[in-house]
Amino acid sequence: MPWTPPEVGSGDHVRYLWGTYFLGIQSVQYWSDFMVWDKFLSAHPEIGSMVELGTGRGGLSLYLYLEAIQREFPFLTFDTAPAEACQTPVAKLVGMSSVCITGDIFGDCHKRIITLLTSPTQPVMLFCDDGDKPKEFRTFVPYLKPGSLIAVHDWSTEFGSDDTLPVKDMVEETFVAESEAIGSMTRFYRRI
């Protein structure tokens, strides 16, 4: 019997984390995560640039890159392997391969990420969605300037309130009601 993704929720609200696609590219998100991103970005027109940690196959990365193009701010995404999304017609049309950086965020890409987080294009939007979200959060949040924004995916499965403790005096949670109202697994913070 072939593997099927686990069910999350019940009744009419069953969702598949592994079964969400954007323009044909897998995105390990719920559709509600796309909706909360659109609401969040609309509520924060001051964002000057975005750095995503963890591209995966690139479904959400392509979505965020298109949002960045539309909202006219720079976007870069980092992962250890090239994203298949870069090979799609839409991604080729918008030059997505130029914003997909292959490397180790704690190794060869570490200094580049810090440079981006401290850039004059402020405020920066940092999205932690790679393999170790707590480490990403505690490692990179201190480099952000006050007013910058942080998002973390996989709330309550790979990241929770306790994971903010190492930098608790540097962040405040924001957009909670909006995330919870639509069942998003993404949580947002502001660097204070």
Buried (B, 14 or more C-beta within 10 A) or exposed (E): EEEEEEEBEEEEEEBBBEEBEBBEBBBBBBBBBBBBBEBBBEEBEEBBBBBBBBBBBBBBBBBBBBBBBEBEBBBBBBBBEBBBBBEBEBBEEBEBEEBBBEBEBBEEBBEBBBEBBEBEEBBBBBBBBBEBBBBBBBBBBEBBEEEBBBBBBBBEEBBBEEBBEBBEEBBEEBBEEBBEEBBBBBBBBBBE
